[in-house]
Amino acid sequence: DASYNLPTALRLTGQVDVESLRRAFEALVARHDSLRTTFHEHQGQATQHIHAPDTWTLPIIELSSLPEAQREVEAQRKVEAEARQPFDLRHGPLLRTALVRLAAEEHLLLVTMHHIVSDGWSMGVLVRELVAFYEAFSAGQTPVLAPLPVQYTDFATWQRNWLQGEVLAAQLGYWKQLLSGAPATLELPTDHPRPATQPHAGATLSVGIPQATSDALKALAQREGATPFMVLLAAWQVLLSRYSAQDDVSVGSPIAGRTQAEAEGLIGFFVNTLVLRSRVKPEDSFR
């Protein structure tokens, strides 16, 4: 099951020092314990094992000999196949990389992580540090990155120690009260019945927002002391209310979950999804 894969493809233009790129990944994996972690079951309990740093292999997929049109088609197939390839949590690493060579100075760098050791924020950390390592190695220099103050296990230990007793009771009480009586589902007018079991077979629809609309949205948010996210969320909940004919609408929204400054530079699974519940009343304004 590749549902929890986090894939990305970076197009690289210009000469690529493959050995320096390989070493950059090797250094990155050595720096972050999460990228050397595997997960196992012991006496019915999930456990994790952090492996020692090891040599990193960067496979090269050679497509430069193909005709240009066929090259792009085959490259897209490789990207999609990599994104769909599942991980085995017991046998890492839970990071995969490959370099697709399209031409002498054009490559695709495929990077896939499992969500159990990563999130969207982590991908930004990975790219930023990968560039720093690569630039240093390709220039024959020693990389200079500040040591990580903590690792993901430190965060997990802190969270477990914090989320217990009175704190846990208060957190549970808050969410139970907030979600009391909330509808279990949103009855949207779909073109087929809702399946008994959620198949998680979604899709993506990309829509471009005109610059004028974007500017107006930002101006409205600033004028009302809000953020563009808040304005868009309000519009989204009103739209869902109209389609479903329900006035009680709950929307899930991910948050970074990095409440400590020390966690901002880590690769790991910090993200959390919060329920944003609103009562949509026709007589209310957006204010």
C-alpha positions in Angstrom: 0.0 0.0 0.0 1.6 3.3 -1.2 -1.1 5.5 0.3 1.3 7.0 2.8 4.2 7.6 0.3 5.4 11.2 0.1 6.9 11.4 -3.4 8.5 14.4 -5.2 10.4 14.8 -8.4 12.9 17.7 -8.7 14.1 18.7 -12.2 17.8 19.5 -12.2 19.2 21.7 -15.0 23.0 21.8 -15.7 25.8 19.5 -14.9 25.2 17.1 -11.9 28.0 15.8 -9.8 26.5 12.4 -9.2 29.0 11.3 -6.5 28.5 14.6 -4.6 24.8 14.1 -4.8 25.1 10.5 -3.5 27.3 11.7 -0.6 24.8 14.5 0.2 22.1 11.9 0.7 24.4 9.8 2.7 25.2 12.7 5.0 21.5 13.6 5.3 20.6 10.1 6.3 23.4 10.1 8.9 22.2 13.4 10.3 18.5 12.4 10.8 17.8 9.3 12.9 14.3 9.1 11.5 15.7 8.3 8.0 17.5 5.3 9.5 14.4 4.0 11.5 12.5 0.8 10.9 9.3 -0.4 12.7 8.6 -3.8 14.1 6.1 -5.7 16.3 7.2 -7.1 19.6 4.7 -8.9 21.9 1.9 -7.1 20.2 3.5 -3.7 20.6 5.0 -1.5 17.9 8.7 -0.8 18.3 11.2 1.1 16.4 14.9 0.5 15.6 17.4 3.2 14.6 20.1 1.8 12.4 23.7 2.9 12.3 24.7 5.2 9.4 25.7 3.3 6.2 26.7 3.8 2.6 24.0 5.4 0.5 23.3 4.1 -3.1 21.9 6.5 -5.7 20.5 4.5 -8.7 20.7 6.2 -12.1 18.0 5.6 -14.6 19.4 6.3 -18.1 16.9 7.7 -20.6 19.1 10.0 -22.6 19.4 7.7 -25.5 15.6 7.7 -26.2 14.0 10.2 -28.6 12.9 13.3 -26.8 9.1 12.7 -27.0 9.5 9.1 -25.8 12.0 10.3 -23.1 9.5 12.5 -21.4 6.8 9.8 -21.5 9.1 7.2 -20.1 10.3 9.7 -17.4 6.7 10.3 -16.3 6.2 6.5 -16.1 9.2 6.2 -13.9 8.0 9.0 -11.7 4.5 7.4 -11.3 6.0 3.9 -10.7 8.3 5.2 -8.0 5.4 7.0 -6.3 3.3 3.8 -6.2 6.1 1.6 -5.0 5.2 0.6 -1.3 7.7 0.5 1.5 8.3 -2.3 4.0 8.3 -0.7 7.4 10.3 -3.6 8.8 13.1 -3.3 6.3 14.2 0.2 5.5 15.3 2.6 4.6 12.1 4.5 4.5 13.6 7.0 2.1 14.2 6.1 -1.6 16.1 8.1 -4.2 16.9 7.8 -7.9 18.3 10.0 -10.5 16.7 9.9 -14.0 19.1 11.2 -16.7 17.2 12.8 -19.5 20.2 14.5 -21.1 23.8 15.4 -20.2 22.5 18.6 -18.4 18.9 17.6 -17.5 17.9 15.2 -14.8 15.0 14.3 -12.6 15.8 13.6 -8.9 13.1 11.3 -7.5 12.8 11.4 -3.7 10.2 9.3 -1.8 9.7 9.1 1.9 7.1 7.1 4.0 4.8 9.3 6.0 5.7 7.5 9.2 9.1 9.2 9.2 8.2 12.4 7.3 5.7 15.1 6.5 5.3 18.0 4.1 7.5 20.3 6.2 10.2 17.6 6.4 10.5 17.6 2.6 11.5 21.3 2.7 14.1 20.5 5.4 15.4 17.6 3.2 15.8 19.8 0.1 17.4 22.6 2.0 20.0 20.5 3.7 20.5 18.3 0.6 21.5 21.5 -1.3 23.9 22.6 1.5 25.6 19.2 1.5 25.8 19.0 -2.3 27.2 22.4 -2.7 29.9 21.7 -0.1 30.9 18.3 -1.5 30.9 19.4 -5.1 33.2 22.3 -4.1 35.6 20.0 -2.3 34.6 21.5 1.1 33.4 20.2 4.4 29.7 20.9 5.0 29.0 23.2 7.8 25.5 22.7 9.3 24.7 23.4 12.9 24.3 20.2 14.9 20.7 19.2 15.5 19.7 20.0 19.1 17.4 17.0 19.3 16.3 14.0 17.3 12.7 12.8 16.6 12.9 10.3 19.5 13.5 13.2 21.9 10.3 14.9 20.6 8.3 11.6 21.0 9.6 11.2 24.5 8.6 14.8 25.4 5.2 14.4 23.8 4.5 11.1 25.7 5.6 12.6 29.0 3.5 15.8 28.4 0.3 14.1 27.1 -0.8 12.3 30.3 -2.7 12.9 33.5 -4.4 16.2 33.8 -3.1 17.5 30.5 -4.5 14.5 28.6 -7.9 14.7 30.4 -8.1 18.4 29.5 -7.3 17.8 25.9 -9.8 15.0 25.6 -12.4 17.0 27.4 -12.0 20.0 25.0 -12.4 17.9 21.9 -15.3 15.9 23.2 -17.1 19.1 24.0 -16.2 20.7 20.7 -17.4 17.8 18.7 -20.4 16.8 20.7 -23.4 16.2 18.4 -21.4 16.9 15.3 -22.8 15.1 12.2 -20.9 11.9 11.4 -20.9 12.6 7.7 -21.5 15.5 5.3 -24.4 14.5 3.0 -23.1 15.9 -0.3 -25.2 15.2 -3.4 -22.8 12.7 -4.9 -23.3 10.8 -8.2 -23.1 7.4 -6.5 -23.8 6.0 -3.0 -21.2 6.5 -0.3 -19.2 3.2 0.1 -19.5 1.3 3.4 -15.7 1.3 3.7 -13.6 4.3 2.8 -11.4 3.3 -0.2 -9.1 6.3 0.0 -9.1 6.4 -3.8 -8.9 10.2 -4.2 -7.7 12.4 -7.0 -6.3 15.9 -7.5 -7.9 18.8 -9.4 -5.7 21.8 -10.0 -7.4 25.1 -10.6 -5.6 28.4 -11.3 -6.8 31.5 -9.4 -6.5 34.7 -11.4 -4.0 37.2 -10.0 -6.7 39.8 -9.6 -8.8 37.4 -7.5 -5.7 36.4 -5.4 -4.9 40.0 -4.8 -8.5 40.8 -3.8 -8.5 37.9 -1.4 -5.3 39.0 0.3 -6.6 42.5 0.6 -9.9 41.4 2.1 -8.0 39.2 4.6 -5.7 42.1 5.6 -8.6 44.5 5.9 -10.5 42.2 8.2 -7.5 41.3 10.3 -7.5 37.7 9.1 -5.4 35.5 6.9 -6.1 34.2 3.3 -6.5 30.7 4.9 -9.2 32.0 7.1 -11.1 33.7 4.2 -10.8 30.6 2.0 -11.9 28.3 4.9 -15.0 30.4 5.5 -15.9 30.3 1.8 -15.3 26.6 1.7 -17.5 25.9 4.6 -20.3 28.1 3.2 -20.0 26.2 -0.1 -20.2 22.8 1.7 -23.2 24.0 3.7 -25.0 25.0 0.5 -24.3 21.7 -1.3 -25.2 19.5 1.7 -28.1 21.6 3.1 -26.5 21.3 6.5 -25.6 24.1 8.8 -23.1 22.1 10.9 -19.9 21.7 8.9 -16.6 20.2 10.1 -13.4 20.5 8.0 -10.1 18.8 8.7 -7.0 20.9 8.4 -3.4 19.8 8.9 -1.1 21.7 11.2 2.7 21.6 11.4 2.7 20.3 15.0 6.2 21.6 15.6 5.5 23.5 18.8 9.1 23.7 19.9 11.7 25.6 18.0 14.1 22.7 18.2 11.8 20.6 16.1 11.7 23.0 13.1 14.8 21.5 11.5 14.0 17.9 12.0 12.8 15.3 9.4 9.9 13.4 11.0 6.2 12.9 11.3 5.0 15.9 13.3 1.9 16.9 11.3 -1.6 16.7 13.0 -5.1 17.1 11.6 -7.4 19.4 13.5 -11.2 19.5 13.1 -12.5 23.0 12.4 -16.3 23.0 13.2 -18.5 25.9 12.2 -22.2 26.7 12.4 -23.2 28.2 9.0 -26.1 30.6 9.3 -27.6 32.3 6.3 -28.2 35.5 8.2 -24.5 35.8 9.3 -21.9 37.8 7.3 -18.3 36.7 6.8 -17.4 39.1 9.6 
